[in-house]
Amino acid sequence: MRFGLAFVLFPFAAAADEAQDAFVEANLLGIFYHELGHALIDVLGLPVFGQEEDAADVASILMIDAFYDEEAAQDLAYDASFGFLAEADAAGDVAYWDVHGPDEQRFYNTVCLFYGGNPDARDDFASDMGLPEDRAETCAEEYEQALDSWGAAFDEISGAGESLAFVDGDAPSLTSDVIAAEVAALNADFLLPEAVTVRVEPCGEANAFYDPQNVAIIMCTEFEGHLRHLYDNLQ
């Protein structure tokens, strides 16, 4: 368990620019864990019952719950959840054809699953996020089902190694700092059967994705600016 994020998380009482950085960093981590979920499904050959995007969302929430102490995990969960709300507001019409679920639904799924991991400690979180009581009643069971699904995979890769290889872009950025630090931390926790490259590079669009042909997670540098824009729209 990690008891802090060093430079990654800032107190809520911090200045406005630091609060924005906290939002950006939390969402970069949540997105990175999501893409790592895709990578694990690929390199471990995991079966997926349902949409793979949903399974990757679940993996992201479970990693937030597992890696950090309660205060840091809640800070991450607040900002990552608000990220989905901001995406929903920015998107306008819902693209029901997309492989990703609607962002507002992803928001409630994130809130419910995180709350279900520790309902006694996270009651205020659920209340702040407006989680309906009817859904809250099932969240602990949803969390246990998610842990049963992913737990064996996490156990299989438990160990230290150099399975994740970080490749930085030419220009320094907050994205590079956050992802480089997380790759180093994950290499102390995970030992994968196949190396996964993690690259931070310009893509021409605000995006992040897993490339199965090259066994690589790509974090596009444009995504940081997109997240800052989302944060400003939430204010």
C-alpha positions, 0 to 999 in steps of 0.5 A: 500500500502507498501512503501518499503520492509525493508530488502527485496529490495536493491538499484540497486547501491548496491554491487554485492552480494546485487544485487543478493539478490535483484534478489533472494528475488524478485523472491521468492516473485513473486513465493510465490504470484503465489502459493498464487494465487493457494491457493486463487483459491482453498479456495475461489472456484474461477472459472478458464477459461483457464490454472490455471497456467496462472491465478496464474501468473496474480494474482502474477503480480496484487499483486506486482502492488497493494502492493508496491509503484511505485519504489518498484513495478518496482524493483520487476517487473524487477527482476521477469521478468528477472527470467523468461528469466533466466529460459528460457535460462536454460531450453533449449528445451521448454516443450510444454506439461507442464501445465506452459506456456513457460518461455519466453512467461511468461516473455512477459506476465509479462512485458505487464501486469505490464506495462498495470497497469500504462503505463505513469510511466512504459514506460521505463520499457517496453522499457528496457524489449523490449516489442514490440509496437504491444503488448504494445498497448493492455497491458492496456486493458489486465490489466483491464481484469485481474483486473476485474477477480481478483478484486472481489476475492481480495475485498472478502478477504480484512481485517486483520486476521491470515489466513496464518500460517507460519511454518519455517524449521530447518535451518535459510535462506533468504527464511525463512526471506523473506516469514515470513515477507511477511506472516506477511504483508499479514495477515494485508491485507487478511482475508481468509475463510480457514487457509492456511499454508505456509511452508519453508522446504527442498523438495529434488528439487528446487521447490515451489508449492501449496498442496490442500490436506493440504491447504499449500504453500510449498517454498522449501529451494533448490529454493534459490540456484537455483535462485542464479545460474540463477542470475549468468547466467544472468551476 
